[in-house]
Amino acid sequence: MIQNIRVAVDAIVFGYQNGKLYVLLIQQKFGTNETYWALPGGLVGNDEPLKEAVQRELKEETNVEVNYLEQLYTFGDDVFRDTRNRVISVAYFALVDSSKLSIKADTDAEHAQWIEVNQIPNLAFDHNKIVQKAIERLKAKLTYQPIGFDLLPKYFLFSELETLYCTILEKEIDRRNFRKKILSFGFVEETEKISVHNTGRPAKFFQFNTQKYNQLLQEGFHFEIKFA
């Protein structure tokens, strides 16, 4: 059997600011005069590990480096997903504090921009399908793994954490019970830092204690947040 199949990687990078969830997109020309929005990504080198390939593409096309990357899904059942060649794409998703990143289009990307998830246009290839799959994974993981903290700054108001959950899950939560539950785990700690921009009563900042969380995991801890 002679194969003529190419392997690519695509990155779904989520960011969160001011109560809104964003995804990082690039604008790129694909051999025509038309310009399309798409996910950062590209073909994998012959001797290149998949994870290194997606990290390279992100750096080249958006100037973004991420620490957390999770393999999402492999897209290739649609043999015509790329009209130019038969391409199988391995998608990865990442969560970042977007306020600390400086994005800049480079190589074959003309523009790089954070786009709010509910304003994503028609994307190239099957990238809308890929983004939707990543959003579903993100919503699910929020309930059994504390990944939401990767979207927040190191120091955050508890109300910001509550709003993040409401925004991503698209539902209201019982804020009192949510606060009680999260603090009972012991890995979210109140600091002595005070918010100076809070319009109401001064509020203290919190932080996620990664070392404490990892210690709890070794002891058999199971994170779970249930919503009605």
C-alpha positions in Angstrom: 0.0 0.0 0.0 1.3 3.4 -1.0 0.2 6.3 1.2 0.2 10.0 0.4 -1.0 11.3 3.8 0.3 14.4 5.6 0.2 14.9 9.3 -0.4 18.3 10.8 -1.0 19.8 14.3 -3.4 22.5 15.3 -3.5 24.5 18.6 -6.6 25.7 20.4 -5.4 28.3 22.9 -8.0 29.6 25.3 -7.6 32.9 27.1 -9.9 34.6 29.6 -10.3 38.3 30.4 -13.1 40.5 31.9 -15.6 37.7 32.1 -15.2 36.5 28.5 -13.6 33.4 27.0 -11.3 33.8 24.0 -9.5 31.6 21.5 -6.3 32.6 19.6 -6.8 32.7 15.9 -4.6 33.6 12.9 -5.4 35.2 9.6 -3.7 33.5 6.8 -3.6 33.2 3.0 -3.9 29.7 1.6 -2.5 30.0 -1.9 -5.4 32.3 -3.1 -6.3 35.9 -2.8 -8.8 35.1 -0.1 -7.8 35.5 3.5 -9.1 33.1 6.2 -9.2 32.9 9.9 -7.8 29.6 11.2 -6.2 27.9 14.2 -2.4 28.2 14.6 -0.8 25.1 13.2 0.9 23.4 10.3 2.6 20.3 9.0 4.8 18.1 11.3 8.5 17.7 10.4 9.7 14.3 9.4 11.8 13.9 12.6 9.7 16.2 14.8 7.6 15.0 17.8 4.0 16.1 17.7 4.2 18.3 20.8 7.3 20.0 19.6 5.6 20.7 16.3 2.6 22.4 17.8 4.9 24.4 20.1 7.0 25.5 17.2 3.9 26.5 15.1 2.5 28.5 18.0 5.8 30.4 18.4 6.3 31.0 14.7 2.7 32.1 13.9 1.7 34.0 17.1 4.8 34.5 19.3 3.0 32.5 22.0 4.7 29.9 24.3 2.6 27.7 26.5 3.5 25.4 29.4 0.3 23.4 29.4 -0.7 21.5 26.3 -3.1 18.6 26.1 -3.8 16.4 23.1 -7.4 16.9 22.3 -8.4 14.7 19.3 -7.3 13.5 15.9 -9.2 14.8 12.9 -9.0 12.9 9.7 -12.3 10.9 9.1 -13.3 13.6 6.7 -10.8 12.8 3.9 -11.6 16.1 2.2 -11.0 18.3 5.2 -8.2 19.9 3.3 -8.9 20.2 -0.4 -5.2 20.5 -1.2 -4.0 17.2 0.2 -5.1 14.3 2.5 -4.2 15.8 5.9 -4.7 14.3 9.3 -4.5 16.8 12.1 -3.7 16.1 15.7 -5.2 19.0 17.8 -3.9 20.2 21.1 -5.5 22.7 23.5 -3.9 25.0 25.9 -5.1 27.4 28.7 -3.2 30.6 29.3 -3.4 33.9 31.2 -3.9 36.0 28.1 -3.2 39.3 29.8 0.5 38.4 30.1 1.0 37.3 26.5 2.2 39.4 23.6 0.9 38.0 20.4 2.5 38.8 17.1 1.8 37.3 13.7 4.8 35.9 11.9 5.9 33.4 9.1 2.8 32.6 7.1 0.3 34.3 9.4 -0.8 37.8 8.5 -2.6 38.6 11.7 -3.0 37.0 15.1 -5.8 37.9 17.4 -7.9 36.8 20.4 -11.5 36.2 19.3 -14.3 35.8 21.7 -15.7 32.3 21.4 -19.2 33.3 20.6 -18.0 35.6 17.8 -15.8 33.1 16.0 -16.3 33.4 12.2 -16.3 30.6 9.7 -12.8 29.2 9.9 -10.6 27.4 7.4 -10.9 23.6 6.9 -12.8 22.0 9.8 -11.4 24.3 12.4 -14.9 25.3 13.7 -15.5 21.7 14.5 -12.1 21.5 16.3 -12.8 24.6 18.4 -16.2 23.2 19.4 -14.6 19.9 20.5 -12.1 21.9 22.6 -14.9 23.9 24.3 -16.7 20.7 25.2 -13.5 19.3 26.7 -12.9 22.5 28.6 -16.4 22.5 30.1 -16.1 18.9 31.1 -12.7 19.2 32.7 -13.7 22.2 34.8 -15.9 19.9 36.9 -13.2 17.3 37.6 -9.8 19.1 37.4 -9.0 22.7 38.6 -7.8 23.9 35.2 -9.6 27.1 35.5 -6.8 28.6 37.5 -4.6 28.4 34.3 -6.8 31.1 32.8 -6.4 33.5 35.7 -3.6 35.6 36.9 -1.5 34.4 39.8 -3.5 36.6 42.2 -7.2 36.8 41.6 -10.4 37.8 43.3 -12.7 35.0 44.3 -15.5 36.7 42.4 -13.3 36.4 39.2 -13.1 32.6 39.7 -16.9 32.4 40.2 -17.5 34.4 37.0 -15.0 32.3 35.1 -17.0 29.1 35.9 -20.3 30.8 35.0 -18.9 32.1 31.7 -17.4 28.9 30.5 -20.2 26.6 31.7 -22.9 29.1 30.6 -24.9 28.7 33.7 -25.4 30.5 37.0 -23.9 28.8 40.1 -24.7 29.0 43.8 -21.8 31.3 44.7 -22.0 30.7 48.4 -21.8 26.9 48.1 -19.2 27.2 45.3 -16.9 29.4 47.5 -17.4 27.0 50.5 -16.6 24.0 48.4 -13.5 25.4 46.7 -12.0 26.7 49.9 -12.7 23.4 51.6 -10.2 21.7 49.3 -7.3 23.7 50.9 -5.4 24.5 47.8 -6.9 28.0 47.2 -5.5 30.4 49.7 -6.4 33.9 50.7 -3.5 36.4 50.5 -2.9 39.7 52.2 -3.1 41.5 48.9 -6.0 43.9 48.6 -7.8 44.9 45.4 -7.5 48.6 45.0 -9.8 48.7 41.9 -12.8 47.0 43.4 -15.7 49.4 43.3 -17.3 48.0 46.4 -15.9 46.9 49.7 -12.1 46.1 49.6 -11.5 42.4 48.7 -8.5 40.2 49.2 -6.8 38.4 46.4 -6.5 34.6 46.4 -4.0 32.3 44.8 -3.8 28.6 43.7 -1.3 26.6 45.6 0.1 24.1 43.0 2.3 22.4 45.5 -0.5 21.7 47.9 -2.8 20.4 45.1 -0.1 18.0 43.9 0.4 16.8 47.4 -3.3 16.1 47.8 -3.3 14.2 44.5 -0.5 11.9 45.8 -2.8 11.3 48.8 -5.6 10.2 46.6 -7.5 13.5 46.5 -10.3 13.7 43.8 -11.5 17.1 42.6 -15.1 17.4 41.7 -17.5 20.3 41.4 -21.1 19.5 40.6 -23.7 22.0 39.3 -27.4 21.5 39.1 
